Every structure is written in C-alpha cells, then in structure tokens.
C-alpha cells in the first residue's frame, strides 16, 4: 500500500471515529444532558443544616493525588494546617461555584493542599426569605456559620476566602464584629469603590443622580419599599452573569457544535452552562441594602457602612489580607477591588491581578495556577 493511499485511509478512519463520537455526545446532550454535568461531585460532611444557610466540611480526599485543569496531577498534602479555611460564595449562585468539575474544584484543591476546608452554603432563597438583608447574611448567618466551624474543627482561629459578594460579606462580618480570631481574609473580585469604573460602577452612577433627585423632592425612599418587591429572580441573575461576557455566551454554542466529538469539552461546556442557567434569587432585602448604601451612597469606599443597627468598620480590620482582581474583569475591575487595601488597618496586606474575567478569575482553566495556588501558598504561611 503506497503512502498516499495509507494517509487517505487513516484520515477517513479518523473522520469516521470523530463522527461516531459526535453522534454519541450529541445524543446525550439532547436526551440525557444530566449525565454530562460533572459539578458537585466532591464528598462532604454536612456540619450544620439551617434555613436557608448550612455549612459543609470537605475532608482530605482518599486518593493520593487529584487532577488539575492543566492536565497535571497534584499530590495530596496529609499534614493539615491548624487554621481551618472557610470558603464564602456570593449570593445568587449555587454551591457548585467552588466544586464545578473534579479537575476545577476549589474545595477539592484546598483540601488537597492541606486545609481543613469548610463551605458556607447560602441555600436556595424562597419568597419567605425576600426580606433578608446584609445584616442577616453578613452578621447573623455568617457568624453562626463560623461558630459551627469552630465547634467542628476545634480551632478558634479561621481564615476566610470569598469571591465577589462572598468576599464582601466576609469583610462586612469582620467590620461588624472585629473578630480577633479571624486570622486571614482572601477576597477575589469583590466590589468596594463603586465609583472606580466598570459595569458595577456604571450602574451605580446611573442610579445615583435620579435617586438623589427623588429623595430631595419627594418623600419616597428606597428603604420605605417592601423588600419583597425588589427581589431579583433567578433568570435575571443568570442574565447578569452572562452579560459579563455577552459574545462568549453566544459563540460558546458554536464551539460546542464544532467540538462535539471532544467528550471532555462537551462535559465542560454542559457543566458550565448548567451552572449559569441555574442561578438563584437575590433576596430583596440585600438588593435594597446594596442599592441604597453601596450603589447610591458608595459608603464602602469610606471604610464605614451601617448594617442594621451597627456600623461595619472596615477601616479597623487588622486580619492579614490578600486581594485579587481579574485582569479582564469588566464587572468588578481592579480599580474597584483594590480600594479595600487602602481602607483596612492591616499591616500584612497585598493586592494582585490574576488572569480572567469576573467568573474566569475563580472558575476558569487558569484559576488553578493563579488565584488558587497563590492563595494556598499565601494562606499556608499564615495558617501554621
């Protein structure tokens, strides 16, 4: 058989195999899509089960190593750090945020790096939760979660790590309570200065002028409205996240069609799409608090913000701080996230820019070698 004929047969065989794989993957995507979703697969112990908040504990994996997004494998550290790590996700998303896929699971990664890893699960808000505000989440619920973590771990000291609103809730808790046992805080893409540019700041600027005008010439105040009217439905939360990358939201389906033969890509695409399409309601009480105190008055940027009947003094926080922003984050750019470094009273504090947009910085394929690894290295030195 001459070389040209052999090359043609090999290419034909490869195309046939690719077509067969595309047919199998396409059929599953159409009729059994749930089998392609790989999120939430890491085992956990339910430490506290409340309504709506609960606490999970992710222990050391049984294996000797775990897979990473870049195709490599990382050995598991069996010597655990004394200070446990509490992961705080934002509102409006599911717990799959930090357990998206086996090779892109922050909870699995941190447990494998030797941290006793806990996750605050905000639950699935329902209509009866519509009036929950920042005081309930940042003060009462997060405070209860840390009590449960301390009781379960036997350690009074903890480290907090939060993405987006999760980082903000961590800062508000610490500003309200000045908890001396919170040793370290890591925030990723958390909005602070809402006059610092980006989509969040733009929305705040749009709201600011008319809100002040209405307040000046009428008796209408946002705080007078029933918070139940202000809740953001799940579809709107989904839309907000997709608008951070509108082109990618459309072209991703073309990518799926052209790479339907690639099982790993199809699983990744389906899992991410399932995550984005199953966002949660934002309680109206939180929306009201964030709009009036953050978007309109920009109080966070001053270092002091009233929450309930207390004042959160971010300018008195002394815990060690590591702050990240995404290099291509148009929702919360570096100019918004970096402000907290200037506000806190910590002597051990640092700001870093990592690759990725608002979601990619914590969930993307490069997050493992950037935010995850750098956070773990930084925390390890401060958790012994």
C-alpha positions as CSV (number, residue, x, y, z in Angstrom):
1,X,0.0,0.0,0.0
2,X,1.5,3.3,-1.0
3,X,2.0,6.1,1.5
4,X,-0.7,8.4,-0.2
5,X,-3.4,5.7,0.0
6,X,-2.5,4.9,3.6
7,X,-2.7,8.5,4.6
8,X,-6.1,8.8,2.9
9,X,-7.4,5.7,4.7
10,X,-6.1,7.0,8.1
11,X,-7.8,10.3,7.6
12,X,-11.1,8.6,6.6
13,X,-10.9,6.4,9.7
14,X,-10.2,9.4,11.9
15,X,-13.2,11.3,10.5
16,X,-15.4,8.3,11.0
17,X,-14.3,8.0,14.6
18,X,-14.9,11.7,15.2
19,X,-18.3,11.5,13.6
20,X,-19.2,8.5,15.8
21,X,-18.1,10.3,18.9
22,X,-20.1,13.4,17.8
23,X,-23.2,11.3,17.4
24,X,-22.9,9.7,20.9
25,X,-22.1,13.0,22.6
26,X,-24.8,14.9,20.7
27,X,-27.4,12.3,21.6
28,X,-26.5,12.5,25.3
29,X,-26.5,16.3,25.1
30,X,-30.0,16.3,23.6
31,X,-31.6,13.5,25.6
32,X,-29.5,12.7,28.7
33,X,-27.8,16.0,29.4
34,X,-27.7,15.5,33.2
35,X,-25.1,12.7,32.6
36,X,-22.7,15.3,31.1
37,X,-22.9,17.6,34.2
38,X,-20.0,16.9,36.5
39,X,-20.5,19.6,39.1
40,X,-20.9,18.9,42.9
41,X,-19.2,15.5,42.8
42,X,-16.8,16.1,45.8
43,X,-17.9,14.3,49.0
44,X,-18.7,16.5,52.0
45,X,-20.0,16.2,55.6
46,X,-22.9,18.4,56.5
47,X,-21.8,20.2,59.6
48,X,-24.9,22.4,60.1
49,X,-28.2,22.4,58.3
50,X,-30.3,25.5,58.7
51,X,-32.8,27.5,56.7
52,X,-31.6,28.8,54.4
53,X,-27.9,28.6,55.4
54,X,-25.9,25.4,56.0
55,X,-22.2,24.5,56.4
56,X,-20.2,21.8,54.7
57,X,-16.9,20.2,55.5
58,X,-14.6,18.8,52.8
59,X,-12.1,16.4,54.3
60,X,-8.9,15.0,52.8
61,X,-9.6,13.1,49.5
62,X,-9.0,9.3,49.8
63,X,-6.7,9.3,46.7
64,X,-3.0,10.1,46.8
65,X,-3.4,12.9,44.1
66,X,-6.0,14.9,42.4
67,X,-6.3,16.0,38.7
68,X,-5.9,19.7,37.8
69,X,-7.3,21.7,34.9
70,X,-4.0,21.9,33.0
71,X,-3.8,18.1,32.8
72,X,-1.3,17.6,35.6
73,X,-1.9,15.8,38.9
74,X,-1.2,17.2,42.4
75,X,-0.2,15.0,45.3
76,X,-2.3,15.4,48.4
77,X,-0.8,17.1,51.5
78,X,-1.6,15.0,54.5
79,X,-0.1,17.4,57.0
80,X,-3.1,19.7,57.7
81,X,-2.8,23.4,58.6
82,X,-4.0,24.2,62.2
83,X,-6.2,27.1,61.0
84,X,-9.2,25.9,59.0
85,X,-10.3,27.7,55.8
86,X,-13.9,28.9,55.3
87,X,-15.0,29.5,51.7
88,X,-17.7,32.1,51.3
89,X,-19.5,32.1,47.9
90,X,-21.6,35.0,46.7
91,X,-25.4,35.1,46.8
92,X,-27.4,34.2,43.7
93,X,-25.2,31.2,42.8
94,X,-25.2,27.5,43.8
95,X,-22.6,25.7,45.8
96,X,-21.3,24.2,42.5
97,X,-19.4,27.6,42.3
98,X,-16.5,26.1,44.2
99,X,-17.0,22.5,43.0
100,X,-17.6,23.0,39.3
101,X,-15.8,19.9,38.0
102,X,-13.4,17.3,39.5
103,X,-10.4,19.0,37.9
104,X,-11.7,22.5,38.6
105,X,-12.9,22.2,42.2
106,X,-11.7,24.8,44.6
107,X,-13.0,22.8,47.6
108,X,-11.1,19.7,46.5
109,X,-8.0,21.7,45.7
110,X,-7.8,23.4,49.1
111,X,-8.5,20.2,50.9
112,X,-5.7,18.5,48.9
113,X,-3.3,21.4,49.8
114,X,-3.8,20.5,53.5
115,X,-6.5,22.9,54.6
116,X,-9.5,21.8,56.7
117,X,-11.9,23.2,54.2
118,X,-15.4,24.4,55.0
119,X,-18.0,25.9,52.7
120,X,-20.9,28.3,53.6
121,X,-24.0,27.2,51.6
122,X,-26.4,30.1,51.5
123,X,-29.1,27.7,50.3
124,X,-31.9,28.4,47.8
125,X,-33.8,31.5,48.9
126,X,-37.6,31.4,48.6
127,X,-40.2,34.0,48.8
128,X,-40.2,33.9,52.6
129,X,-36.6,34.9,52.6
130,X,-37.2,38.0,50.5
131,X,-36.7,40.4,53.4
132,X,-33.3,39.1,54.4
133,X,-30.7,41.8,54.2
134,X,-27.0,42.4,54.7
135,X,-27.3,42.2,58.5
136,X,-28.9,38.7,58.3
137,X,-26.2,37.4,55.8
138,X,-23.0,39.1,56.9
139,X,-23.6,39.3,60.6
140,X,-26.1,36.7,61.8
141,X,-25.7,33.8,59.3
142,X,-22.0,34.1,58.7
143,X,-21.5,34.5,62.4
144,X,-23.5,31.3,63.0
145,X,-21.5,29.5,60.3
146,X,-18.2,30.4,61.9
147,X,-19.5,29.2,65.3
148,X,-20.3,25.8,63.7
149,X,-16.9,25.7,62.0
150,X,-15.1,26.4,65.3
151,X,-17.0,23.8,67.1
152,X,-16.4,21.2,64.4
153,X,-12.7,21.9,63.9
154,X,-11.8,22.6,67.5
155,X,-9.9,25.7,66.3
156,X,-11.0,29.2,67.4
157,X,-8.9,30.8,64.6
158,X,-10.2,30.7,61.0
159,X,-9.3,32.1,57.5
160,X,-12.0,33.4,55.2
161,X,-11.9,33.3,51.4
162,X,-14.7,34.8,49.3
163,X,-15.4,35.5,45.7
164,X,-17.4,38.6,44.6
165,X,-20.2,39.2,47.1
166,X,-18.7,36.4,49.2
167,X,-15.6,38.4,49.8
168,X,-17.8,41.5,50.6
169,X,-19.8,39.5,53.2
170,X,-16.6,38.4,54.8
171,X,-15.4,42.0,55.1
172,X,-18.7,43.2,56.4
173,X,-18.7,40.4,59.1
174,X,-15.2,41.4,60.2
175,X,-16.1,45.1,60.1
176,X,-19.1,44.5,62.3
177,X,-17.5,42.1,64.8
178,X,-13.8,42.9,64.8
179,X,-13.3,39.1,65.4
180,X,-9.8,38.7,66.7
181,X,-9.9,35.0,65.7
182,X,-10.2,35.7,62.0
183,X,-6.5,35.4,61.1
184,X,-6.6,35.8,57.3
185,X,-9.0,37.1,54.6
186,X,-8.7,36.5,50.9
187,X,-11.1,38.4,48.6
188,X,-11.5,37.8,44.8
189,X,-13.2,40.3,42.6
190,X,-15.1,41.9,45.5
191,X,-16.6,45.4,44.7
192,X,-15.6,48.2,47.1
193,X,-15.3,51.5,45.4
194,X,-18.4,51.9,43.2
195,X,-17.0,55.0,41.5
196,X,-14.0,53.2,40.3
197,X,-15.1,52.2,36.8
198,X,-16.6,49.0,35.3
199,X,-20.1,47.8,34.8
200,X,-21.0,47.8,38.5
201,X,-19.7,51.4,38.9
202,X,-21.6,52.4,35.7
203,X,-24.9,51.0,37.1
204,X,-24.2,52.8,40.4
205,X,-23.6,56.1,38.6
206,X,-26.9,55.7,36.6
207,X,-28.8,55.1,39.9
208,X,-27.1,57.8,41.9
209,X,-28.4,61.0,40.2
210,X,-32.1,60.1,39.9
211,X,-32.2,58.5,43.4
212,X,-30.8,61.7,45.0
213,X,-33.2,63.8,43.0
214,X,-36.2,61.8,44.1
215,X,-35.1,61.8,47.7
216,X,-34.7,65.6,47.6
217,X,-38.1,66.5,46.1
218,X,-40.3,63.7,47.4
219,X,-40.9,61.5,50.5
220,X,-40.1,58.4,48.5
221,X,-37.2,56.4,49.9
222,X,-35.9,53.0,48.9
223,X,-36.0,51.8,52.4
224,X,-39.7,52.6,52.5
225,X,-40.4,50.0,49.8
226,X,-41.3,46.4,50.7
227,X,-38.1,44.4,50.1
228,X,-40.3,41.6,48.6
229,X,-40.8,43.8,45.6
230,X,-37.1,44.2,45.0
231,X,-36.0,40.5,44.8
232,X,-34.1,39.6,41.7
233,X,-35.5,36.4,40.0
234,X,-33.1,33.6,39.0
235,X,-33.3,34.4,35.3
236,X,-32.2,37.9,35.9
237,X,-29.2,36.7,37.9
238,X,-28.3,34.4,35.1
239,X,-28.6,37.2,32.6
240,X,-26.4,39.5,34.7
241,X,-23.6,36.9,34.8
242,X,-23.9,36.2,31.1
243,X,-23.6,39.9,30.3
244,X,-20.1,39.9,31.7
245,X,-19.2,38.1,28.5
246,X,-22.1,38.5,26.0
247,X,-20.1,37.5,22.9
248,X,-18.8,34.3,24.7
249,X,-22.3,33.4,25.8
250,X,-23.3,33.2,22.1
251,X,-20.2,31.8,20.5
252,X,-19.9,29.0,23.1
253,X,-22.7,27.1,21.4
254,X,-20.9,27.3,18.1
255,X,-17.8,26.0,19.9
256,X,-20.0,23.1,21.2
257,X,-21.1,22.2,17.6
258,X,-17.6,22.3,16.2
259,X,-16.1,20.3,19.1
260,X,-19.0,17.8,19.7
261,X,-16.5,15.0,19.1
262,X,-14.4,16.0,22.1
263,X,-16.0,14.4,25.2
264,X,-14.0,16.4,27.7
265,X,-15.0,19.7,26.1
266,X,-18.7,18.7,25.9
267,X,-18.7,17.8,29.6
268,X,-17.0,21.1,30.5
269,X,-19.4,23.1,28.3
270,X,-22.5,21.4,29.6
271,X,-21.4,21.7,33.2
272,X,-20.7,25.4,32.9
273,X,-23.9,26.0,31.0
274,X,-25.9,24.1,33.7
275,X,-24.3,26.2,36.4
276,X,-25.0,29.5,34.6
277,X,-28.6,28.5,33.8
278,X,-29.4,27.6,37.4
279,X,-28.7,30.8,39.3
280,X,-30.7,31.7,42.4
281,X,-32.9,34.5,43.5
282,X,-31.3,37.6,45.1
283,X,-33.3,38.5,48.3
284,X,-34.9,41.9,48.0
285,X,-33.6,42.9,51.4
286,X,-30.0,42.6,50.2
287,X,-30.8,44.4,46.9
288,X,-32.3,47.3,48.9
289,X,-29.3,47.5,51.2
290,X,-26.7,47.3,48.4
291,X,-28.6,49.8,46.2
292,X,-29.1,52.5,49.0
293,X,-25.8,52.1,50.9
294,X,-23.4,51.0,48.3
295,X,-24.6,51.9,44.8
296,X,-26.0,55.3,45.7
297,X,-24.0,56.4,48.7
298,X,-20.8,54.4,48.0
299,X,-20.3,54.0,51.7
300,X,-18.0,51.0,51.4
301,X,-15.3,53.3,49.8
302,X,-15.3,55.4,53.0
303,X,-14.5,52.3,55.1
304,X,-17.7,52.6,57.2
305,X,-21.2,51.4,56.4
306,X,-24.2,51.0,58.6
307,X,-25.6,47.4,58.7
308,X,-28.7,47.0,60.8
309,X,-28.2,49.0,64.0
310,X,-24.4,48.7,63.9
311,X,-21.7,50.2,61.8
312,X,-19.3,47.9,59.9
313,X,-15.8,49.5,60.4
314,X,-13.8,48.1,57.5
315,X,-11.1,50.7,58.4
316,X,-10.4,48.8,61.6
317,X,-9.9,45.3,60.1
318,X,-6.5,44.0,61.1
319,X,-6.5,40.5,59.7
320,X,-3.9,39.7,57.1
321,X,-5.4,40.5,53.6
322,X,-4.8,39.1,50.2
323,X,-6.9,40.8,47.5
324,X,-7.3,39.7,43.9
325,X,-8.9,41.3,40.8
326,X,-9.3,39.7,37.3
327,X,-7.2,41.2,34.5
328,X,-10.2,41.3,32.1
329,X,-13.0,41.7,34.7
330,X,-15.4,44.3,33.2
331,X,-17.9,43.9,36.1
332,X,-15.5,44.5,39.0
333,X,-12.2,45.8,37.6
334,X,-9.1,46.2,39.6
335,X,-9.8,49.9,40.3
336,X,-12.9,48.8,42.3
337,X,-11.5,45.8,44.1
338,X,-8.2,47.3,45.1
339,X,-9.6,50.0,47.2
340,X,-10.0,47.7,50.3
341,X,-6.2,47.5,50.6
342,X,-6.1,51.3,51.3
343,X,-9.0,51.1,53.7
344,X,-8.1,48.3,56.1
345,X,-5.8,48.7,59.1
346,X,-3.9,45.5,58.3
347,X,-0.1,45.7,58.2
348,X,0.1,42.4,56.2
349,X,-1.9,43.2,53.1
350,X,-1.3,42.7,49.3
351,X,-3.1,43.3,46.0
352,X,-2.7,41.1,43.0
353,X,-4.1,40.9,39.5
354,X,-4.8,37.4,38.1
355,X,-5.8,36.3,34.6
356,X,-9.5,36.1,33.8
357,X,-12.8,37.9,33.8
358,X,-15.3,38.1,36.7
359,X,-16.0,34.4,36.6
360,X,-12.8,33.1,34.9
361,X,-10.6,34.5,37.7
362,X,-12.1,32.0,40.1
363,X,-13.6,29.3,37.9
364,X,-11.6,29.4,34.7
365,X,-9.0,27.0,33.4
366,X,-6.2,29.3,34.6
367,X,-7.5,29.9,38.1
368,X,-5.8,26.8,39.5
369,X,-2.3,28.1,38.7
370,X,-3.2,31.7,39.7
371,X,-5.7,32.5,42.4
372,X,-6.0,29.0,43.8
373,X,-2.2,28.3,44.0
374,X,-1.3,31.8,45.1
375,X,-4.0,31.8,47.8
376,X,-3.0,28.4,49.1
377,X,0.7,29.4,49.3
378,X,-0.1,32.7,51.0
379,X,-2.5,31.1,53.5
380,X,-0.2,28.2,54.3
381,X,2.5,30.6,55.5
382,X,-0.1,32.3,57.8
383,X,-2.0,29.2,59.0
384,X,0.7,27.3,60.8
